[in-house]
Amino acid sequence: MLTLVVSMMVGLDALYARVLLINLAVAPAMFQQYVAPVANEVDGIAFVFKLLTFVAFAIWIYVAGRNLVRAGYENLEFSPASRIWWFVVPVACLFKPFQGMRELWNASHGNPQYDENNGLVGIWWAIWLLCMLTGAFASLAQGEAGPLGLGLLGISSALYVARAVTFG
């Protein structure tokens, strides 16, 4: 059940920017009339939802890791909690979460080689990093009303959708 909830939240989070971009492209006058005046409120709600999605994702990772420990898996490099906090450690956040998720995936799928690379986990992590990178560039270009700002936002939102698909 938790997996379904997290998958739905990740999917909704991924669609937020995409829906706004489509609205802007298809009906710019309607966007300016109805969405632009409440942009700060919409962004605030989206931020809270993104934060709740991260919390649900963290709970899902923790529970999955705890289940491995309870099932008697040994020689795990990552504790249930460390799989989460590596996401916020500077520099290490670029590779440690991938290693923790790879270990979680391999152990959950009966692979005794916890550090063996898996294509799906690798693709998910590559998309995760690209989301962070394009999201940062889109934030820097936020004042750009032209093609650069919208293009980066479009790429970033498409990557978020791809990340949601690989997660689910």
Phi and psi in radians as a Rosetta constraint file:
Dihedral C 1 N 2 CA 2 C 2 CIRCULARHARMONIC -1.081 0.35
Dihedral N 2 CA 2 C 2 N 3 CIRCULARHARMONIC -0.672 0.35
Dihedral C 2 N 3 CA 3 C 3 CIRCULARHARMONIC -1.074 0.35
Dihedral N 3 CA 3 C 3 N 4 CIRCULARHARMONIC -0.724 0.35
Dihedral C 3 N 4 CA 4 C 4 CIRCULARHARMONIC -1.127 0.35
Dihedral N 4 CA 4 C 4 N 5 CIRCULARHARMONIC -0.784 0.35
Dihedral C 4 N 5 CA 5 C 5 CIRCULARHARMONIC -1.075 0.35
Dihedral N 5 CA 5 C 5 N 6 CIRCULARHARMONIC -0.830 0.35
Dihedral C 5 N 6 CA 6 C 6 CIRCULARHARMONIC -1.113 0.35
Dihedral N 6 CA 6 C 6 N 7 CIRCULARHARMONIC -0.732 0.35
Dihedral C 6 N 7 CA 7 C 7 CIRCULARHARMONIC -1.049 0.35
Dihedral N 7 CA 7 C 7 N 8 CIRCULARHARMONIC -0.756 0.35
Dihedral C 7 N 8 CA 8 C 8 CIRCULARHARMONIC -1.140 0.35
Dihedral N 8 CA 8 C 8 N 9 CIRCULARHARMONIC -0.726 0.35
Dihedral C 8 N 9 CA 9 C 9 CIRCULARHARMONIC -1.134 0.35
Dihedral N 9 CA 9 C 9 N 10 CIRCULARHARMONIC -0.760 0.35
Dihedral C 9 N 10 CA 10 C 10 CIRCULARHARMONIC -1.085 0.35
Dihedral N 10 CA 10 C 10 N 11 CIRCULARHARMONIC -0.731 0.35
Dihedral C 10 N 11 CA 11 C 11 CIRCULARHARMONIC -1.109 0.35
Dihedral N 11 CA 11 C 11 N 12 CIRCULARHARMONIC -0.792 0.35
Dihedral C 11 N 12 CA 12 C 12 CIRCULARHARMONIC -1.121 0.35
Dihedral N 12 CA 12 C 12 N 13 CIRCULARHARMONIC -0.714 0.35
Dihedral C 12 N 13 CA 13 C 13 CIRCULARHARMONIC -1.055 0.35
Dihedral N 13 CA 13 C 13 N 14 CIRCULARHARMONIC -0.680 0.35
Dihedral C 13 N 14 CA 14 C 14 CIRCULARHARMONIC -1.207 0.35
Dihedral N 14 CA 14 C 14 N 15 CIRCULARHARMONIC -0.532 0.35
Dihedral C 14 N 15 CA 15 C 15 CIRCULARHARMONIC -1.455 0.35
Dihedral N 15 CA 15 C 15 N 16 CIRCULARHARMONIC -0.324 0.35
Dihedral C 15 N 16 CA 16 C 16 CIRCULARHARMONIC -0.920 0.35
Dihedral N 16 CA 16 C 16 N 17 CIRCULARHARMONIC -1.014 0.35
Dihedral C 16 N 17 CA 17 C 17 CIRCULARHARMONIC -1.169 0.35
Dihedral N 17 CA 17 C 17 N 18 CIRCULARHARMONIC -0.631 0.35
Dihedral C 17 N 18 CA 18 C 18 CIRCULARHARMONIC -1.066 0.35
Dihedral N 18 CA 18 C 18 N 19 CIRCULARHARMONIC -0.772 0.35
Dihedral C 18 N 19 CA 19 C 19 CIRCULARHARMONIC -1.117 0.35
Dihedral N 19 CA 19 C 19 N 20 CIRCULARHARMONIC -0.742 0.35
Dihedral C 19 N 20 CA 20 C 20 CIRCULARHARMONIC -1.127 0.35
Dihedral N 20 CA 20 C 20 N 21 CIRCULARHARMONIC -0.715 0.35
Dihedral C 20 N 21 CA 21 C 21 CIRCULARHARMONIC -1.120 0.35
Dihedral N 21 CA 21 C 21 N 22 CIRCULARHARMONIC -0.736 0.35
Dihedral C 21 N 22 CA 22 C 22 CIRCULARHARMONIC -1.101 0.35
Dihedral N 22 CA 22 C 22 N 23 CIRCULARHARMONIC -0.755 0.35
Dihedral C 22 N 23 CA 23 C 23 CIRCULARHARMONIC -1.066 0.35
Dihedral N 23 CA 23 C 23 N 24 CIRCULARHARMONIC -0.743 0.35
Dihedral C 23 N 24 CA 24 C 24 CIRCULARHARMONIC -1.113 0.35
Dihedral N 24 CA 24 C 24 N 25 CIRCULARHARMONIC -0.724 0.35
Dihedral C 24 N 25 CA 25 C 25 CIRCULARHARMONIC -1.273 0.35
Dihedral N 25 CA 25 C 25 N 26 CIRCULARHARMONIC -0.705 0.35
Dihedral C 25 N 26 CA 26 C 26 CIRCULARHARMONIC -1.425 0.35
Dihedral N 26 CA 26 C 26 N 27 CIRCULARHARMONIC -0.714 0.35
Dihedral C 26 N 27 CA 27 C 27 CIRCULARHARMONIC -2.398 0.35
Dihedral N 27 CA 27 C 27 N 28 CIRCULARHARMONIC 1.281 0.35
Dihedral C 27 N 28 CA 28 C 28 CIRCULARHARMONIC -1.063 0.35
Dihedral N 28 CA 28 C 28 N 29 CIRCULARHARMONIC -0.624 0.35
Dihedral C 28 N 29 CA 29 C 29 CIRCULARHARMONIC -1.150 0.35
Dihedral N 29 CA 29 C 29 N 30 CIRCULARHARMONIC -0.747 0.35
Dihedral C 29 N 30 CA 30 C 30 CIRCULARHARMONIC -1.145 0.35
Dihedral N 30 CA 30 C 30 N 31 CIRCULARHARMONIC -0.674 0.35
Dihedral C 30 N 31 CA 31 C 31 CIRCULARHARMONIC -1.048 0.35
Dihedral N 31 CA 31 C 31 N 32 CIRCULARHARMONIC -0.850 0.35
Dihedral C 31 N 32 CA 32 C 32 CIRCULARHARMONIC -1.111 0.35
Dihedral N 32 CA 32 C 32 N 33 CIRCULARHARMONIC -0.622 0.35
Dihedral C 32 N 33 CA 33 C 33 CIRCULARHARMONIC -1.336 0.35
Dihedral N 33 CA 33 C 33 N 34 CIRCULARHARMONIC -0.741 0.35
Dihedral C 33 N 34 CA 34 C 34 CIRCULARHARMONIC -1.855 0.35
Dihedral N 34 CA 34 C 34 N 35 CIRCULARHARMONIC -0.596 0.35
Dihedral C 34 N 35 CA 35 C 35 CIRCULARHARMONIC -1.626 0.35
Dihedral N 35 CA 35 C 35 N 36 CIRCULARHARMONIC -0.814 0.35
Dihedral C 35 N 36 CA 36 C 36 CIRCULARHARMONIC -0.961 0.35
Dihedral N 36 CA 36 C 36 N 37 CIRCULARHARMONIC -0.737 0.35
Dihedral C 36 N 37 CA 37 C 37 CIRCULARHARMONIC -1.103 0.35
Dihedral N 37 CA 37 C 37 N 38 CIRCULARHARMONIC -0.415 0.35
Dihedral C 37 N 38 CA 38 C 38 CIRCULARHARMONIC -1.980 0.35
Dihedral N 38 CA 38 C 38 N 39 CIRCULARHARMONIC 0.386 0.35
Dihedral C 38 N 39 CA 39 C 39 CIRCULARHARMONIC -1.015 0.35
Dihedral N 39 CA 39 C 39 N 40 CIRCULARHARMONIC -0.735 0.35
Dihedral C 39 N 40 CA 40 C 40 CIRCULARHARMONIC -1.107 0.35
Dihedral N 40 CA 40 C 40 N 41 CIRCULARHARMONIC -0.728 0.35
Dihedral C 40 N 41 CA 41 C 41 CIRCULARHARMONIC -1.150 0.35
Dihedral N 41 CA 41 C 41 N 42 CIRCULARHARMONIC -0.750 0.35
Dihedral C 41 N 42 CA 42 C 42 CIRCULARHARMONIC -1.100 0.35
Dihedral N 42 CA 42 C 42 N 43 CIRCULARHARMONIC -0.762 0.35
Dihedral C 42 N 43 CA 43 C 43 CIRCULARHARMONIC -1.113 0.35
Dihedral N 43 CA 43 C 43 N 44 CIRCULARHARMONIC -0.666 0.35
Dihedral C 43 N 44 CA 44 C 44 CIRCULARHARMONIC -1.118 0.35
Dihedral N 44 CA 44 C 44 N 45 CIRCULARHARMONIC -0.774 0.35
Dihedral C 44 N 45 CA 45 C 45 CIRCULARHARMONIC -1.116 0.35
Dihedral N 45 CA 45 C 45 N 46 CIRCULARHARMONIC -0.738 0.35
Dihedral C 45 N 46 CA 46 C 46 CIRCULARHARMONIC -1.096 0.35
Dihedral N 46 CA 46 C 46 N 47 CIRCULARHARMONIC -0.683 0.35
Dihedral C 46 N 47 CA 47 C 47 CIRCULARHARMONIC -1.113 0.35
Dihedral N 47 CA 47 C 47 N 48 CIRCULARHARMONIC -0.786 0.35
Dihedral C 47 N 48 CA 48 C 48 CIRCULARHARMONIC -1.091 0.35
Dihedral N 48 CA 48 C 48 N 49 CIRCULARHARMONIC -0.729 0.35
Dihedral C 48 N 49 CA 49 C 49 CIRCULARHARMONIC -1.123 0.35
Dihedral N 49 CA 49 C 49 N 50 CIRCULARHARMONIC -0.707 0.35
Dihedral C 49 N 50 CA 50 C 50 CIRCULARHARMONIC -1.093 0.35
Dihedral N 50 CA 50 C 50 N 51 CIRCULARHARMONIC -0.712 0.35
Dihedral C 50 N 51 CA 51 C 51 CIRCULARHARMONIC -1.125 0.35
Dihedral N 51 CA 51 C 51 N 52 CIRCULARHARMONIC -0.770 0.35
Dihedral C 51 N 52 CA 52 C 52 CIRCULARHARMONIC -1.109 0.35
Dihedral N 52 CA 52 C 52 N 53 CIRCULARHARMONIC -0.639 0.35
Dihedral C 52 N 53 CA 53 C 53 CIRCULARHARMONIC -1.120 0.35
Dihedral N 53 CA 53 C 53 N 54 CIRCULARHARMONIC -0.744 0.35
Dihedral C 53 N 54 CA 54 C 54 CIRCULARHARMONIC -1.103 0.35
Dihedral N 54 CA 54 C 54 N 55 CIRCULARHARMONIC -0.705 0.35
Dihedral C 54 N 55 CA 55 C 55 CIRCULARHARMONIC -1.117 0.35
Dihedral N 55 CA 55 C 55 N 56 CIRCULARHARMONIC -0.778 0.35
Dihedral C 55 N 56 CA 56 C 56 CIRCULARHARMONIC -1.109 0.35
Dihedral N 56 CA 56 C 56 N 57 CIRCULARHARMONIC -0.706 0.35
Dihedral C 56 N 57 CA 57 C 57 CIRCULARHARMONIC -1.091 0.35
Dihedral N 57 CA 57 C 57 N 58 CIRCULARHARMONIC -0.757 0.35
Dihedral C 57 N 58 CA 58 C 58 CIRCULARHARMONIC -1.113 0.35
Dihedral N 58 CA 58 C 58 N 59 CIRCULARHARMONIC -0.729 0.35
Dihedral C 58 N 59 CA 59 C 59 CIRCULARHARMONIC -1.090 0.35
Dihedral N 59 CA 59 C 59 N 60 CIRCULARHARMONIC -0.745 0.35
Dihedral C 59 N 60 CA 60 C 60 CIRCULARHARMONIC -1.063 0.35
Dihedral N 60 CA 60 C 60 N 61 CIRCULARHARMONIC -0.798 0.35
Dihedral C 60 N 61 CA 61 C 61 CIRCULARHARMONIC -1.088 0.35
Dihedral N 61 CA 61 C 61 N 62 CIRCULARHARMONIC -0.772 0.35
Dihedral C 61 N 62 CA 62 C 62 CIRCULARHARMONIC -1.081 0.35
Dihedral N 62 CA 62 C 62 N 63 CIRCULARHARMONIC -0.845 0.35
Dihedral C 62 N 63 CA 63 C 63 CIRCULARHARMONIC -1.077 0.35
Dihedral N 63 CA 63 C 63 N 64 CIRCULARHARMONIC -0.745 0.35
Dihedral C 63 N 64 CA 64 C 64 CIRCULARHARMONIC -1.091 0.35
Dihedral N 64 CA 64 C 64 N 65 CIRCULARHARMONIC -0.755 0.35
Dihedral C 64 N 65 CA 65 C 65 CIRCULARHARMONIC -1.157 0.35
Dihedral N 65 CA 65 C 65 N 66 CIRCULARHARMONIC -0.702 0.35
Dihedral C 65 N 66 CA 66 C 66 CIRCULARHARMONIC -1.115 0.35
Dihedral N 66 CA 66 C 66 N 67 CIRCULARHARMONIC -0.657 0.35
Dihedral C 66 N 67 CA 67 C 67 CIRCULARHARMONIC -1.104 0.35
Dihedral N 67 CA 67 C 67 N 68 CIRCULARHARMONIC -0.628 0.35
Dihedral C 67 N 68 CA 68 C 68 CIRCULARHARMONIC -1.105 0.35
Dihedral N 68 CA 68 C 68 N 69 CIRCULARHARMONIC -0.781 0.35
Dihedral C 68 N 69 CA 69 C 69 CIRCULARHARMONIC -1.104 0.35
Dihedral N 69 CA 69 C 69 N 70 CIRCULARHARMONIC -0.783 0.35
Dihedral C 69 N 70 CA 70 C 70 CIRCULARHARMONIC -1.130 0.35
Dihedral N 70 CA 70 C 70 N 71 CIRCULARHARMONIC -0.529 0.35
Dihedral C 70 N 71 CA 71 C 71 CIRCULARHARMONIC -1.372 0.35
Dihedral N 71 CA 71 C 71 N 72 CIRCULARHARMONIC -0.074 0.35
Dihedral C 71 N 72 CA 72 C 72 CIRCULARHARMONIC 1.628 0.35
Dihedral N 72 CA 72 C 72 N 73 CIRCULARHARMONIC 0.229 0.35
Dihedral C 72 N 73 CA 73 C 73 CIRCULARHARMONIC -1.162 0.35
Dihedral N 73 CA 73 C 73 N 74 CIRCULARHARMONIC 2.343 0.35
Dihedral C 73 N 74 CA 74 C 74 CIRCULARHARMONIC -2.035 0.35
Dihedral N 74 CA 74 C 74 N 75 CIRCULARHARMONIC 2.937 0.35
Dihedral C 74 N 75 CA 75 C 75 CIRCULARHARMONIC 1.079 0.35
Dihedral N 75 CA 75 C 75 N 76 CIRCULARHARMONIC 0.524 0.35
Dihedral C 75 N 76 CA 76 C 76 CIRCULARHARMONIC -1.361 0.35
Dihedral N 76 CA 76 C 76 N 77 CIRCULARHARMONIC 2.322 0.35
Dihedral C 76 N 77 CA 77 C 77 CIRCULARHARMONIC -1.303 0.35
Dihedral N 77 CA 77 C 77 N 78 CIRCULARHARMONIC -0.556 0.35
Dihedral C 77 N 78 CA 78 C 78 CIRCULARHARMONIC -1.911 0.35
Dihedral N 78 CA 78 C 78 N 79 CIRCULARHARMONIC 2.389 0.35
Dihedral C 78 N 79 CA 79 C 79 CIRCULARHARMONIC -1.443 0.35
Dihedral N 79 CA 79 C 79 N 80 CIRCULARHARMONIC 2.874 0.35
Dihedral C 79 N 80 CA 80 C 80 CIRCULARHARMONIC -0.967 0.35
Dihedral N 80 CA 80 C 80 N 81 CIRCULARHARMONIC -0.693 0.35
Dihedral C 80 N 81 CA 81 C 81 CIRCULARHARMONIC -1.278 0.35
Dihedral N 81 CA 81 C 81 N 82 CIRCULARHARMONIC -0.661 0.35
Dihedral C 81 N 82 CA 82 C 82 CIRCULARHARMONIC -1.166 0.35
Dihedral N 82 CA 82 C 82 N 83 CIRCULARHARMONIC -0.459 0.35
Dihedral C 82 N 83 CA 83 C 83 CIRCULARHARMONIC -1.066 0.35
Dihedral N 83 CA 83 C 83 N 84 CIRCULARHARMONIC -0.431 0.35
Dihedral C 83 N 84 CA 84 C 84 CIRCULARHARMONIC -1.582 0.35
Dihedral N 84 CA 84 C 84 N 85 CIRCULARHARMONIC -0.899 0.35
Dihedral C 84 N 85 CA 85 C 85 CIRCULARHARMONIC -1.212 0.35
Dihedral N 85 CA 85 C 85 N 86 CIRCULARHARMONIC -0.317 0.35
Dihedral C 85 N 86 CA 86 C 86 CIRCULARHARMONIC -1.135 0.35
Dihedral N 86 CA 86 C 86 N 87 CIRCULARHARMONIC -0.371 0.35
Dihedral C 86 N 87 CA 87 C 87 CIRCULARHARMONIC -1.133 0.35
Dihedral N 87 CA 87 C 87 N 88 CIRCULARHARMONIC -0.369 0.35
Dihedral C 87 N 88 CA 88 C 88 CIRCULARHARMONIC -1.976 0.35
Dihedral N 88 CA 88 C 88 N 89 CIRCULARHARMONIC 0.084 0.35
Dihedral C 88 N 89 CA 89 C 89 CIRCULARHARMONIC -1.510 0.35
Dihedral N 89 CA 89 C 89 N 90 CIRCULARHARMONIC 2.098 0.35
Dihedral C 89 N 90 CA 90 C 90 CIRCULARHARMONIC -0.944 0.35
Dihedral N 90 CA 90 C 90 N 91 CIRCULARHARMONIC 2.529 0.35
Dihedral C 90 N 91 CA 91 C 91 CIRCULARHARMONIC 1.180 0.35
Dihedral N 91 CA 91 C 91 N 92 CIRCULARHARMONIC -0.940 0.35
Dihedral C 91 N 92 CA 92 C 92 CIRCULARHARMONIC -1.090 0.35
Dihedral N 92 CA 92 C 92 N 93 CIRCULARHARMONIC -0.432 0.35
Dihedral C 92 N 93 CA 93 C 93 CIRCULARHARMONIC -1.133 0.35
Dihedral N 93 CA 93 C 93 N 94 CIRCULARHARMONIC -0.184 0.35
Dihedral C 93 N 94 CA 94 C 94 CIRCULARHARMONIC -1.443 0.35
Dihedral N 94 CA 94 C 94 N 95 CIRCULARHARMONIC -0.305 0.35
Dihedral C 94 N 95 CA 95 C 95 CIRCULARHARMONIC -2.429 0.35
Dihedral N 95 CA 95 C 95 N 96 CIRCULARHARMONIC -0.545 0.35
Dihedral C 95 N 96 CA 96 C 96 CIRCULARHARMONIC -1.135 0.35
Dihedral N 96 CA 96 C 96 N 97 CIRCULARHARMONIC -0.734 0.35
Dihedral C 96 N 97 CA 97 C 97 CIRCULARHARMONIC -1.055 0.35
Dihedral N 97 CA 97 C 97 N 98 CIRCULARHARMONIC -0.647 0.35
Dihedral C 97 N 98 CA 98 C 98 CIRCULARHARMONIC -1.058 0.35
Dihedral N 98 CA 98 C 98 N 99 CIRCULARHARMONIC -0.795 0.35
Dihedral C 98 N 99 CA 99 C 99 CIRCULARHARMONIC -1.095 0.35
Dihedral N 99 CA 99 C 99 N 100 CIRCULARHARMONIC -0.710 0.35
Dihedral C 99 N 100 CA 100 C 100 CIRCULARHARMONIC -1.145 0.35
Dihedral N 100 CA 100 C 100 N 101 CIRCULARHARMONIC -0.727 0.35
Dihedral C 100 N 101 CA 101 C 101 CIRCULARHARMONIC -1.239 0.35
Dihedral N 101 CA 101 C 101 N 102 CIRCULARHARMONIC -0.618 0.35
Dihedral C 101 N 102 CA 102 C 102 CIRCULARHARMONIC -1.112 0.35
Dihedral N 102 CA 102 C 102 N 103 CIRCULARHARMONIC -0.756 0.35
Dihedral C 102 N 103 CA 103 C 103 CIRCULARHARMONIC -1.094 0.35
Dihedral N 103 CA 103 C 103 N 104 CIRCULARHARMONIC -0.761 0.35
Dihedral C 103 N 104 CA 104 C 104 CIRCULARHARMONIC -1.060 0.35
Dihedral N 104 CA 104 C 104 N 105 CIRCULARHARMONIC -0.804 0.35
Dihedral C 104 N 105 CA 105 C 105 CIRCULARHARMONIC -1.090 0.35
Dihedral N 105 CA 105 C 105 N 106 CIRCULARHARMONIC -0.886 0.35
Dihedral C 105 N 106 CA 106 C 106 CIRCULARHARMONIC -1.080 0.35
Dihedral N 106 CA 106 C 106 N 107 CIRCULARHARMONIC -0.820 0.35
Dihedral C 106 N 107 CA 107 C 107 CIRCULARHARMONIC -1.120 0.35
Dihedral N 107 CA 107 C 107 N 108 CIRCULARHARMONIC -0.724 0.35
Dihedral C 107 N 108 CA 108 C 108 CIRCULARHARMONIC -1.129 0.35
Dihedral N 108 CA 108 C 108 N 109 CIRCULARHARMONIC -0.457 0.35
Dihedral C 108 N 109 CA 109 C 109 CIRCULARHARMONIC -1.787 0.35
Dihedral N 109 CA 109 C 109 N 110 CIRCULARHARMONIC 0.280 0.35
Dihedral C 109 N 110 CA 110 C 110 CIRCULARHARMONIC 1.340 0.35
Dihedral N 110 CA 110 C 110 N 111 CIRCULARHARMONIC 0.240 0.35
Dihedral C 110 N 111 CA 111 C 111 CIRCULARHARMONIC -1.519 0.35
Dihedral N 111 CA 111 C 111 N 112 CIRCULARHARMONIC 1.984 0.35
Dihedral C 111 N 112 CA 112 C 112 CIRCULARHARMONIC -1.220 0.35
Dihedral N 112 CA 112 C 112 N 113 CIRCULARHARMONIC -0.264 0.35
Dihedral C 112 N 113 CA 113 C 113 CIRCULARHARMONIC -1.558 0.35
Dihedral N 113 CA 113 C 113 N 114 CIRCULARHARMONIC 1.510 0.35
Dihedral C 113 N 114 CA 114 C 114 CIRCULARHARMONIC -1.092 0.35
Dihedral N 114 CA 114 C 114 N 115 CIRCULARHARMONIC -0.459 0.35
Dihedral C 114 N 115 CA 115 C 115 CIRCULARHARMONIC -1.684 0.35
Dihedral N 115 CA 115 C 115 N 116 CIRCULARHARMONIC 0.196 0.35
Dihedral C 115 N 116 CA 116 C 116 CIRCULARHARMONIC -1.336 0.35
Dihedral N 116 CA 116 C 116 N 117 CIRCULARHARMONIC 2.329 0.35
Dihedral C 116 N 117 CA 117 C 117 CIRCULARHARMONIC -1.228 0.35
Dihedral N 117 CA 117 C 117 N 118 CIRCULARHARMONIC 2.527 0.35
Dihedral C 117 N 118 CA 118 C 118 CIRCULARHARMONIC -2.173 0.35
Dihedral N 118 CA 118 C 118 N 119 CIRCULARHARMONIC 2.319 0.35
Dihedral C 118 N 119 CA 119 C 119 CIRCULARHARMONIC -1.020 0.35
Dihedral N 119 CA 119 C 119 N 120 CIRCULARHARMONIC -0.771 0.35
Dihedral C 119 N 120 CA 120 C 120 CIRCULARHARMONIC -1.157 0.35
Dihedral N 120 CA 120 C 120 N 121 CIRCULARHARMONIC -0.745 0.35
Dihedral C 120 N 121 CA 121 C 121 CIRCULARHARMONIC -1.144 0.35
Dihedral N 121 CA 121 C 121 N 122 CIRCULARHARMONIC -0.690 0.35
Dihedral C 121 N 122 CA 122 C 122 CIRCULARHARMONIC -1.111 0.35
Dihedral N 122 CA 122 C 122 N 123 CIRCULARHARMONIC -0.744 0.35
Dihedral C 122 N 123 CA 123 C 123 CIRCULARHARMONIC -1.119 0.35
Dihedral N 123 CA 123 C 123 N 124 CIRCULARHARMONIC -0.785 0.35
Dihedral C 123 N 124 CA 124 C 124 CIRCULARHARMONIC -1.015 0.35
Dihedral N 124 CA 124 C 124 N 125 CIRCULARHARMONIC -0.769 0.35
Dihedral C 124 N 125 CA 125 C 125 CIRCULARHARMONIC -1.207 0.35
Dihedral N 125 CA 125 C 125 N 126 CIRCULARHARMONIC -0.697 0.35
Dihedral C 125 N 126 CA 126 C 126 CIRCULARHARMONIC -1.063 0.35
Dihedral N 126 CA 126 C 126 N 127 CIRCULARHARMONIC -0.749 0.35
Dihedral C 126 N 127 CA 127 C 127 CIRCULARHARMONIC -1.153 0.35
Dihedral N 127 CA 127 C 127 N 128 CIRCULARHARMONIC -0.682 0.35
Dihedral C 127 N 128 CA 128 C 128 CIRCULARHARMONIC -0.998 0.35
Dihedral N 128 CA 128 C 128 N 129 CIRCULARHARMONIC -0.870 0.35
Dihedral C 128 N 129 CA 129 C 129 CIRCULARHARMONIC -1.105 0.35
Dihedral N 129 CA 129 C 129 N 130 CIRCULARHARMONIC -0.732 0.35
Dihedral C 129 N 130 CA 130 C 130 CIRCULARHARMONIC -1.101 0.35
Dihedral N 130 CA 130 C 130 N 131 CIRCULARHARMONIC -0.650 0.35
Dihedral C 130 N 131 CA 131 C 131 CIRCULARHARMONIC -1.054 0.35
Dihedral N 131 CA 131 C 131 N 132 CIRCULARHARMONIC -0.790 0.35
Dihedral C 131 N 132 CA 132 C 132 CIRCULARHARMONIC -1.125 0.35
Dihedral N 132 CA 132 C 132 N 133 CIRCULARHARMONIC -0.746 0.35
Dihedral C 132 N 133 CA 133 C 133 CIRCULARHARMONIC -1.154 0.35
Dihedral N 133 CA 133 C 133 N 134 CIRCULARHARMONIC -0.890 0.35
Dihedral C 133 N 134 CA 134 C 134 CIRCULARHARMONIC -1.197 0.35
Dihedral N 134 CA 134 C 134 N 135 CIRCULARHARMONIC -0.570 0.35
Dihedral C 134 N 135 CA 135 C 135 CIRCULARHARMONIC -1.105 0.35
Dihedral N 135 CA 135 C 135 N 136 CIRCULARHARMONIC -0.704 0.35
Dihedral C 135 N 136 CA 136 C 136 CIRCULARHARMONIC -1.143 0.35
Dihedral N 136 CA 136 C 136 N 137 CIRCULARHARMONIC -0.780 0.35
Dihedral C 136 N 137 CA 137 C 137 CIRCULARHARMONIC -1.139 0.35
Dihedral N 137 CA 137 C 137 N 138 CIRCULARHARMONIC -0.669 0.35
Dihedral C 137 N 138 CA 138 C 138 CIRCULARHARMONIC -1.117 0.35
Dihedral N 138 CA 138 C 138 N 139 CIRCULARHARMONIC -0.657 0.35
Dihedral C 138 N 139 CA 139 C 139 CIRCULARHARMONIC -1.153 0.35
Dihedral N 139 CA 139 C 139 N 140 CIRCULARHARMONIC -0.688 0.35
Dihedral C 139 N 140 CA 140 C 140 CIRCULARHARMONIC -1.143 0.35
Dihedral N 140 CA 140 C 140 N 141 CIRCULARHARMONIC -0.603 0.35
Dihedral C 140 N 141 CA 141 C 141 CIRCULARHARMONIC -1.659 0.35
Dihedral N 141 CA 141 C 141 N 142 CIRCULARHARMONIC 0.284 0.35
Dihedral C 141 N 142 CA 142 C 142 CIRCULARHARMONIC -1.012 0.35
Dihedral N 142 CA 142 C 142 N 143 CIRCULARHARMONIC -0.596 0.35
Dihedral C 142 N 143 CA 143 C 143 CIRCULARHARMONIC -1.276 0.35
Dihedral N 143 CA 143 C 143 N 144 CIRCULARHARMONIC -0.228 0.35
Dihedral C 143 N 144 CA 144 C 144 CIRCULARHARMONIC -1.292 0.35
Dihedral N 144 CA 144 C 144 N 145 CIRCULARHARMONIC 1.980 0.35
Dihedral C 144 N 145 CA 145 C 145 CIRCULARHARMONIC -1.497 0.35
Dihedral N 145 CA 145 C 145 N 146 CIRCULARHARMONIC -0.194 0.35
Dihedral C 145 N 146 CA 146 C 146 CIRCULARHARMONIC -1.441 0.35
Dihedral N 146 CA 146 C 146 N 147 CIRCULARHARMONIC -2.883 0.35
Dihedral C 146 N 147 CA 147 C 147 CIRCULARHARMONIC -1.114 0.35
Dihedral N 147 CA 147 C 147 N 148 CIRCULARHARMONIC -0.523 0.35
Dihedral C 147 N 148 CA 148 C 148 CIRCULARHARMONIC -1.094 0.35
Dihedral N 148 CA 148 C 148 N 149 CIRCULARHARMONIC -0.945 0.35
Dihedral C 148 N 149 CA 149 C 149 CIRCULARHARMONIC -1.086 0.35
Dihedral N 149 CA 149 C 149 N 150 CIRCULARHARMONIC -0.818 0.35
Dihedral C 149 N 150 CA 150 C 150 CIRCULARHARMONIC -1.186 0.35
Dihedral N 150 CA 150 C 150 N 151 CIRCULARHARMONIC -0.652 0.35
Dihedral C 150 N 151 CA 151 C 151 CIRCULARHARMONIC -1.116 0.35
Dihedral N 151 CA 151 C 151 N 152 CIRCULARHARMONIC -0.789 0.35
Dihedral C 151 N 152 CA 152 C 152 CIRCULARHARMONIC -1.127 0.35
Dihedral N 152 CA 152 C 152 N 153 CIRCULARHARMONIC -0.683 0.35
Dihedral C 152 N 153 CA 153 C 153 CIRCULARHARMONIC -1.141 0.35
Dihedral N 153 CA 153 C 153 N 154 CIRCULARHARMONIC -0.687 0.35
Dihedral C 153 N 154 CA 154 C 154 CIRCULARHARMONIC -1.120 0.35
Dihedral N 154 CA 154 C 154 N 155 CIRCULARHARMONIC -0.791 0.35
Dihedral C 154 N 155 CA 155 C 155 CIRCULARHARMONIC -1.101 0.35
Dihedral N 155 CA 155 C 155 N 156 CIRCULARHARMONIC -0.792 0.35
Dihedral C 155 N 156 CA 156 C 156 CIRCULARHARMONIC -1.057 0.35
Dihedral N 156 CA 156 C 156 N 157 CIRCULARHARMONIC -0.791 0.35
Dihedral C 156 N 157 CA 157 C 157 CIRCULARHARMONIC -1.191 0.35
Dihedral N 157 CA 157 C 157 N 158 CIRCULARHARMONIC -0.616 0.35
Dihedral C 157 N 158 CA 158 C 158 CIRCULARHARMONIC -1.126 0.35
Dihedral N 158 CA 158 C 158 N 159 CIRCULARHARMONIC -0.683 0.35
Dihedral C 158 N 159 CA 159 C 159 CIRCULARHARMONIC -1.153 0.35
Dihedral N 159 CA 159 C 159 N 160 CIRCULARHARMONIC -0.632 0.35
Dihedral C 159 N 160 CA 160 C 160 CIRCULARHARMONIC -1.110 0.35
Dihedral N 160 CA 160 C 160 N 161 CIRCULARHARMONIC -0.681 0.35
Dihedral C 160 N 161 CA 161 C 161 CIRCULARHARMONIC -1.124 0.35
Dihedral N 161 CA 161 C 161 N 162 CIRCULARHARMONIC -0.785 0.35
Dihedral C 161 N 162 CA 162 C 162 CIRCULARHARMONIC -1.067 0.35
Dihedral N 162 CA 162 C 162 N 163 CIRCULARHARMONIC -0.695 0.35
Dihedral C 162 N 163 CA 163 C 163 CIRCULARHARMONIC -1.147 0.35
Dihedral N 163 CA 163 C 163 N 164 CIRCULARHARMONIC -0.675 0.35
Dihedral C 163 N 164 CA 164 C 164 CIRCULARHARMONIC -1.113 0.35
Dihedral N 164 CA 164 C 164 N 165 CIRCULARHARMONIC -0.680 0.35
Dihedral C 164 N 165 CA 165 C 165 CIRCULARHARMONIC -1.154 0.35
Dihedral N 165 CA 165 C 165 N 166 CIRCULARHARMONIC -0.753 0.35
Dihedral C 165 N 166 CA 166 C 166 CIRCULARHARMONIC -1.237 0.35
Dihedral N 166 CA 166 C 166 N 167 CIRCULARHARMONIC -0.485 0.35
Dihedral C 166 N 167 CA 167 C 167 CIRCULARHARMONIC -1.225 0.35
Dihedral N 167 CA 167 C 167 N 168 CIRCULARHARMONIC -0.785 0.35
